[in-house]
Structure formats: structure tokens, C-alpha cells
Amino acid sequence: MDFELEWTPEQDAFRKEVRAWIEQNVPDIPDHPDPADLTREEYELQREFGRRLGVKGWLYPTMPAEYGGGGLSMELAMALEEELDRYNMPLPPYYDTGGKLGGVAILVWGTEEQKAHFLPMILRGEIRTWQLLTEPESGSDLASVRTTAIRDGDEYVVNGTKIFVGSSHGAEYSWMIAVTDPDAPRHENLGWLMMPMDLPGITVEQMDLLFVGGERGAASGIKNTVYFDNVRVPAFNLVGGEGNGWKVAGTHLEIEHGLLRSAVRDDPLTERVFDYARSAKRGGRPLLEDQDVRDRLVDFYIDAEVTRLLHFRNYAWRGQGRQLTYEGAQAYLYQKRGQLSKARAVLDVMGPQALVEAPDEWAVAGGHVEVHQRGAIVDQHPGGTAEIQRVIIARRLGIGREVREEPGRLR
């Protein structure tokens, strides 16, 4: 069965336009296996390329044109992403949770004034944003956050700590949930804020971690701790109203839990693993001729392809306006478990060489394989663990409950 799209002449014409424009504008940036190695100069090239995409409406191509998006159909957006993929460039070409997650929350829950103020900055690449959700004592159970944002006249005064934040090289804005009413019931005590990161009282410290990220541009590489000490933010920056922060968060969490990827590309690791099996020899014969190796590569390919198709299904259904329930968490769960099984298959095929880090001459695929070995472990946690995805699926199916859990609003 063929799951791929067929392109119309009009869509092919758009693709040609995109290809010509990208050839003239894409920056030349080394392909770092570990995104933590991205230099400041290279990051600035990414940002400038993002601004150029923003002028065209292509930085966030499916977002409304009236706010700086492209207003494009799913098919045209996929053509754009496929052409960028030829240069190993995702959308956006740098780590930015604003348009993909926070921007949608603003679009759904913000006032007209808030949408007109915040969305053009995000969608045109004028700012990039981090998400500030996890805290030292609040991870998968986000409703238990302790950071406070207490109203004082026309401002909120924010105090607390957020961890596993952002990437390297800073951000102009962040979006966050915080307790706006300490006396209100759970889930009704939260607010959702857009936070300028240059306000007095904000301190950002880099965390010393194993690894976070994996895909060029979209990956973060580095995470930070952010401290808030009596930080004053305008009340205008509270999106969705007091006590509605959990509902607003439900929108971007719905996207993060399996609706984020368009899956226009094959897993980039697949080609590297198969190339290794073709070229490497054992006993004078290519590894690919060994039946045990071939069996493990089949397992690897199935995991990669099923993950891609599940995300492709969700992307297509979302583009058609269909209401998804458990499907996002289903794809995300398979992706997480598939990362581990693919990492095991790679170890079985390559042995210890899969763990050799660049720039060592023995590193496979310039270090990309070693980075995947680390990333497969870390990927079990961001966006909710595998166990959390199972809980979401069960609640959406109504297992153990009289009433099924409703998904977060996407429009």
C-alpha cells in the first residue's frame, strides 16, 4: 500500500519556487552531530535564515497569514519542508517552541490584542521563545507547579524556578504556567504567561546534562535552569485569563504529545545505519550479507517507518480539521519505545563502535550514531514519559473512567 501523497501541477510549481529560493538563501552551516556544538555565529545564521523565511510566510507556513504565517495548506507546507530537508534544515531552522506550541495556544486562547501583539513577532522570526514548564519538584505532573505569579495592580510578580529550559544562545521570550491563585483548587489555580526574558530578576544558568536533542536546528543540545526573583511582567501578558492556565496549556501539550512532527522525511539515522552495513566488513564480507545483521536491520527499519507513518497520519488528519483523541499520544509512545529498540538494533549490528564519539576516526557517520545512542535514552522523558502517554491513551479511550478525557483545544 502506498501511503505517500501525489502532487498536483500547482503543488509541483510551488515546490520549484521554494527550491529556487532556498538555493539562494540557505546558510552554509556544518552538520554538528551534537547540537550543543552549535556556535554563536552559526546560530545567528540560523536566525537570519528564519527571518527571511518569515518574510515569505514560510517560517510557520500553516499559521494564519494575517498574523505573519503563510496560510498554506498541509500539502504545500510538506513540500516546503521536504525541500528544506535536502539541506538537513527543519522548520523553524532553530530551536523555537513559540510558533509550534506556544503560538498555537495564543491563537486559540488569546484576545485579538494579544494575538496581534505576540504572533507576528514569533511567526516572522523576530523573536524566539522557550517553554518554561518543568520545575525541580514538578515534571510529568505539571499541575503541581509551585512558581507563583501574583497580581499587583497592572502587573504579575513572578517567583520560582523552572528547569530543563530552552537551548544555548538565549531567547527573547518564554511562555510559562504559574500559580496565580494559591487558594484555588488544583487545575483552577494556574495562569499562562508570555515572559520577556530581559526583565530584571531573571537569571539563566546552564545545566550539566548528558544530552538533550538530536535533529539539527530543531534540537536544543543544552538545557538551562531559570530563576525568577520578584520579576514584574505586565498583566497584558497573561493569556486566557486567571484560573485558565491549565486549559491554555492543554492546547500546546496536545500538540507536543504526538502532533508536532509532519514526518515528511525518513529517519535520517536509517540511511547512515544501512550505509554502514553496506561498507563495513566482517570476515572479509560486507555486514549486509550476514543474515543476523539483515534481520536486525529489518527490525530497525520497521520501527522507523511505523513511527513516521503514525506521525504522518496525525499531521494529515490535523490538516483536514479532524478531531484527534488518543492518536497523538499513540504516535509519541511508539516513537519513544522505538528509539530504544532502534538503539539496541544499532548496537547489535555495530557493537562498541556505535558508542565512539566524534571527532574520533572510529566514530560512525561522523558521530551521528553515538549521538543517537545517548539521545534514545534521553528521549524517553521530554514531552511526558512513555508511562504518561499510556495514561493519556487510556483516559482518551475511557478505560477505567465513566467519562472520556477531552483533548486540548486546537482551534
LINLIN-V457782 format. One record per residue. N is the residue number from 1. RES is the residue in one letter. PSI is psi in radians with two decimals (999 if undefined). Layout:
n=N res=RES psi=PSI
n=N res=RES psi=PSI
//
This chain:
n=1 res=M psi=2.36
n=2 res=D psi=2.02
n=3 res=F psi=-0.06
n=4 res=E psi=2.81
n=5 res=L psi=2.65
n=6 res=E psi=2.37
n=7 res=W psi=2.42
n=8 res=T psi=2.87
n=9 res=P psi=-0.65
n=10 res=E psi=-0.71
n=11 res=Q psi=-0.65
n=12 res=D psi=-0.64
n=13 res=A psi=-0.71
n=14 res=F psi=-0.74
n=15 res=R psi=-0.75
n=16 res=K psi=-0.70
n=17 res=E psi=-0.79
n=18 res=V psi=-0.79
n=19 res=R psi=-0.76
n=20 res=A psi=-0.72
n=21 res=W psi=-0.75
n=22 res=I psi=-0.72
n=23 res=E psi=-0.56
n=24 res=Q psi=-0.34
n=25 res=N psi=-0.31
n=26 res=V psi=2.36
n=27 res=P psi=2.73
n=28 res=D psi=1.76
n=29 res=I psi=2.28
n=30 res=P psi=2.58
n=31 res=D psi=1.54
n=32 res=H psi=2.16
n=33 res=P psi=-0.75
n=34 res=D psi=2.02
n=35 res=P psi=-0.26
n=36 res=A psi=-0.29
n=37 res=D psi=-0.02
n=38 res=L psi=2.18
n=39 res=T psi=2.89
n=40 res=R psi=-0.73
n=41 res=E psi=-0.75
n=42 res=E psi=-0.67
n=43 res=Y psi=-0.73
n=44 res=E psi=-0.59
n=45 res=L psi=-0.70
n=46 res=Q psi=-0.80
n=47 res=R psi=-0.75
n=48 res=E psi=-0.71
n=49 res=F psi=-0.67
n=50 res=G psi=-0.71
n=51 res=R psi=-0.66
n=52 res=R psi=-0.72
n=53 res=L psi=-0.68
n=54 res=G psi=-0.68
n=55 res=V psi=-0.61
n=56 res=K psi=-0.21
n=57 res=G psi=0.23
n=58 res=W psi=-0.08
n=59 res=L psi=-0.74
n=60 res=Y psi=1.40
n=61 res=P psi=-0.43
n=62 res=T psi=-0.11
n=63 res=M psi=2.74
n=64 res=P psi=2.39
n=65 res=A psi=-0.52
n=66 res=E psi=-0.35
n=67 res=Y psi=0.11
n=68 res=G psi=-0.03
n=69 res=G psi=-3.03
n=70 res=G psi=-0.33
n=71 res=G psi=0.47
n=72 res=L psi=2.74
n=73 res=S psi=2.89
n=74 res=M psi=-0.73
n=75 res=E psi=-0.77
n=76 res=L psi=-0.65
n=77 res=A psi=-0.67
n=78 res=M psi=-0.69
n=79 res=A psi=-0.74
n=80 res=L psi=-0.81
n=81 res=E psi=-0.65
n=82 res=E psi=-0.68
n=83 res=E psi=-0.67
n=84 res=L psi=-0.57
n=85 res=D psi=-0.42
n=86 res=R psi=-0.38
n=87 res=Y psi=0.25
n=88 res=N psi=0.69
n=89 res=M psi=2.08
n=90 res=P psi=3.11
n=91 res=L psi=2.24
n=92 res=P psi=2.89
n=93 res=P psi=0.31
n=94 res=Y psi=2.85
n=95 res=Y psi=2.07
n=96 res=D psi=1.92
n=97 res=T psi=0.04
n=98 res=G psi=-1.04
n=99 res=G psi=-0.65
n=100 res=K psi=-0.58
n=101 res=L psi=-1.21
n=102 res=G psi=-0.64
n=103 res=G psi=-0.64
n=104 res=V psi=-0.66
n=105 res=A psi=-0.70
n=106 res=I psi=-0.71
n=107 res=L psi=-0.66
n=108 res=V psi=-0.71
n=109 res=W psi=-0.26
n=110 res=G psi=2.73
n=111 res=T psi=2.91
n=112 res=E psi=-0.65
n=113 res=E psi=-0.73
n=114 res=Q psi=-0.72
n=115 res=K psi=-0.74
n=116 res=A psi=-0.48
n=117 res=H psi=-0.85
n=118 res=F psi=-0.72
n=119 res=L psi=-0.77
n=120 res=P psi=-0.65
n=121 res=M psi=-0.71
n=122 res=I psi=-0.88
n=123 res=L psi=-0.39
n=124 res=R psi=0.00
n=125 res=G psi=0.25
n=126 res=E psi=-0.54
n=127 res=I psi=2.76
n=128 res=R psi=2.72
n=129 res=T psi=2.59
n=130 res=W psi=2.80
n=131 res=Q psi=2.36
n=132 res=L psi=1.63
n=133 res=L psi=-1.08
n=134 res=T psi=2.52
n=135 res=E psi=2.93
n=136 res=P psi=-0.53
n=137 res=E psi=0.36
n=138 res=S psi=1.89
n=139 res=G psi=-1.62
n=140 res=S psi=-0.57
n=141 res=D psi=1.34
n=142 res=L psi=-0.42
n=143 res=A psi=-0.17
n=144 res=S psi=0.28
n=145 res=V psi=2.64
n=146 res=R psi=-0.22
n=147 res=T psi=2.33
n=148 res=T psi=2.63
n=149 res=A psi=1.66
n=150 res=I psi=2.26
n=151 res=R psi=2.32
n=152 res=D psi=1.61
n=153 res=G psi=-2.14
n=154 res=D psi=0.30
n=155 res=E psi=2.81
n=156 res=Y psi=2.40
n=157 res=V psi=2.05
n=158 res=V psi=2.29
n=159 res=N psi=2.36
n=160 res=G psi=-2.94
n=161 res=T psi=2.39
n=162 res=K psi=2.48
n=163 res=I psi=2.96
n=164 res=F psi=0.90
n=165 res=V psi=2.33
n=166 res=G psi=-2.37
n=167 res=S psi=-2.84
n=168 res=S psi=2.86
n=169 res=H psi=0.24
n=170 res=G psi=3.06
n=171 res=A psi=2.66
n=172 res=E psi=-0.56
n=173 res=Y psi=2.78
n=174 res=S psi=2.80
n=175 res=W psi=2.56
n=176 res=M psi=2.82
n=177 res=I psi=2.51
n=178 res=A psi=2.80
n=179 res=V psi=2.04
n=180 res=T psi=-0.30
n=181 res=D psi=1.64
n=182 res=P psi=-0.34
n=183 res=D psi=-0.12
n=184 res=A psi=2.77
n=185 res=P psi=2.77
n=186 res=R psi=2.46
n=187 res=H psi=-0.26
n=188 res=E psi=0.14
n=189 res=N psi=0.18
n=190 res=L psi=2.69
n=191 res=G psi=2.77
n=192 res=W psi=2.08
n=193 res=L psi=2.50
n=194 res=M psi=2.16
n=195 res=M psi=1.94
n=196 res=P psi=2.30
n=197 res=M psi=0.03
n=198 res=D psi=0.22
n=199 res=L psi=2.56
n=200 res=P psi=2.43
n=201 res=G psi=-0.05
n=202 res=I psi=2.22
n=203 res=T psi=2.29
n=204 res=V psi=2.19
n=205 res=E psi=2.32
n=206 res=Q psi=2.43
n=207 res=M psi=2.56
n=208 res=D psi=1.74
n=209 res=L psi=2.86
n=210 res=L psi=-0.94
n=211 res=F psi=2.47
n=212 res=V psi=2.20
n=213 res=G psi=-2.91
n=214 res=G psi=-0.52
n=215 res=E psi=2.31
n=216 res=R psi=2.40
n=217 res=G psi=-0.99
n=218 res=A psi=-0.38
n=219 res=A psi=2.76
n=220 res=S psi=-0.69
n=221 res=G psi=-0.84
n=222 res=I psi=2.53
n=223 res=K psi=2.79
n=224 res=N psi=2.81
n=225 res=T psi=2.37
n=226 res=V psi=2.20
n=227 res=Y psi=2.41
n=228 res=F psi=2.13
n=229 res=D psi=1.67
n=230 res=N psi=0.83
n=231 res=V psi=2.22
n=232 res=R psi=2.12
n=233 res=V psi=2.43
n=234 res=P psi=2.47
n=235 res=A psi=-0.43
n=236 res=F psi=-0.47
n=237 res=N psi=-0.04
n=238 res=L psi=2.03
n=239 res=V psi=2.25
n=240 res=G psi=-0.16
n=241 res=G psi=2.80
n=242 res=E psi=2.47
n=243 res=G psi=-0.06
n=244 res=N psi=0.20
n=245 res=G psi=-0.61
n=246 res=W psi=-0.63
n=247 res=K psi=-0.71
n=248 res=V psi=-0.77
n=249 res=A psi=-0.55
n=250 res=G psi=-0.50
n=251 res=T psi=-0.93
n=252 res=H psi=-0.48
n=253 res=L psi=-0.60
n=254 res=E psi=-0.70
n=255 res=I psi=-0.76
n=256 res=E psi=-0.59
n=257 res=H psi=1.04
n=258 res=G psi=0.07
n=259 res=L psi=0.27
n=260 res=L psi=-0.60
n=261 res=R psi=2.44
n=262 res=S psi=-0.37
n=263 res=A psi=0.70
n=264 res=V psi=-0.25
n=265 res=R psi=2.70
n=266 res=D psi=2.77
n=267 res=D psi=2.08
n=268 res=P psi=-0.38
n=269 res=L psi=-0.49
n=270 res=T psi=-0.86
n=271 res=E psi=-0.69
n=272 res=R psi=-0.71
n=273 res=V psi=-0.75
n=274 res=F psi=-0.64
n=275 res=D psi=-0.71
n=276 res=Y psi=-0.78
n=277 res=A psi=-0.50
n=278 res=R psi=-0.64
n=279 res=S psi=-0.62
n=280 res=A psi=2.56
n=281 res=K psi=2.60
n=282 res=R psi=2.12
n=283 res=G psi=0.50
n=284 res=G psi=0.02
n=285 res=R psi=2.53
n=286 res=P psi=2.48
n=287 res=L psi=-0.57
n=288 res=L psi=-0.30
n=289 res=E psi=-0.15
n=290 res=D psi=2.19
n=291 res=Q psi=-0.65
n=292 res=D psi=-0.71
n=293 res=V psi=-0.76
n=294 res=R psi=-0.70
n=295 res=D psi=-0.74
n=296 res=R psi=-0.60
n=297 res=L psi=-0.60
n=298 res=V psi=-0.77
n=299 res=D psi=-0.78
n=300 res=F psi=-0.85
n=301 res=Y psi=-0.71
n=302 res=I psi=-0.78
n=303 res=D psi=-0.77
n=304 res=A psi=-0.75
n=305 res=E psi=-0.69
n=306 res=V psi=-0.72
n=307 res=T psi=-0.82
n=308 res=R psi=-0.79
n=309 res=L psi=-0.61
n=310 res=L psi=-0.76
n=311 res=H psi=-0.64
n=312 res=F psi=-0.77
n=313 res=R psi=-0.85
n=314 res=N psi=-0.72
n=315 res=Y psi=-0.75
n=316 res=A psi=-0.79
n=317 res=W psi=-0.69
n=318 res=R psi=-0.71
n=319 res=G psi=-0.45
n=320 res=Q psi=0.00
n=321 res=G psi=0.24
n=322 res=R psi=2.53
n=323 res=Q psi=2.04
n=324 res=L psi=2.64
n=325 res=T psi=-1.45
n=326 res=Y psi=-0.17
n=327 res=E psi=-0.63
n=328 res=G psi=-0.88
n=329 res=A psi=-0.57
n=330 res=Q psi=-0.84
n=331 res=A psi=-0.70
n=332 res=Y psi=-0.69
n=333 res=L psi=-0.81
n=334 res=Y psi=-0.68
n=335 res=Q psi=-0.82
n=336 res=K psi=-0.86
n=337 res=R psi=-0.60
n=338 res=G psi=-0.57
n=339 res=Q psi=-0.73
n=340 res=L psi=-0.76
n=341 res=S psi=-0.60
n=342 res=K psi=-0.69
n=343 res=A psi=-0.68
n=344 res=R psi=-0.72
n=345 res=A psi=-0.72
n=346 res=V psi=-0.75
n=347 res=L psi=-0.70
n=348 res=D psi=-0.64
n=349 res=V psi=-0.79
n=350 res=M psi=-0.39
n=351 res=G psi=-2.70
n=352 res=P psi=-0.38
n=353 res=Q psi=-0.44
n=354 res=A psi=-0.30
n=355 res=L psi=0.09
n=356 res=V psi=2.22
n=357 res=E psi=2.49
n=358 res=A psi=2.59
n=359 res=P psi=0.37
n=360 res=D psi=2.46
n=361 res=E psi=-0.35
n=362 res=W psi=-0.08
n=363 res=A psi=2.36
n=364 res=V psi=2.35
n=365 res=A psi=0.75
n=366 res=G psi=0.33
n=367 res=G psi=-0.12
n=368 res=H psi=-0.61
n=369 res=V psi=-0.75
n=370 res=E psi=-0.70
n=371 res=V psi=-0.70
n=372 res=H psi=-0.62
n=373 res=Q psi=-0.74
n=374 res=R psi=-0.79
n=375 res=G psi=-0.54
n=376 res=A psi=-0.58
n=377 res=I psi=-0.85
n=378 res=V psi=-0.59
n=379 res=D psi=-0.17
n=380 res=Q psi=-0.20
n=381 res=H psi=-0.81
n=382 res=P psi=2.56
n=383 res=G psi=0.31
n=384 res=G psi=2.29
n=385 res=T psi=3.01
n=386 res=A psi=-0.65
n=387 res=E psi=-0.67
n=388 res=I psi=-0.69
n=389 res=Q psi=-0.65
n=390 res=R psi=-0.70
n=391 res=V psi=-0.76
n=392 res=I psi=-0.82
n=393 res=I psi=-0.82
n=394 res=A psi=-0.77
n=395 res=R psi=-0.66
n=396 res=R psi=-0.49
n=397 res=L psi=-0.17
n=398 res=G psi=0.31
n=399 res=I psi=2.15
n=400 res=G psi=0.11
n=401 res=R psi=2.60
n=402 res=E psi=-0.53
n=403 res=V psi=2.27
n=404 res=R psi=2.53
n=405 res=E psi=2.35
n=406 res=E psi=2.47
n=407 res=P psi=2.83
n=408 res=G psi=2.58
n=409 res=R psi=2.34
n=410 res=L psi=-0.04
n=411 res=R psi=999
//
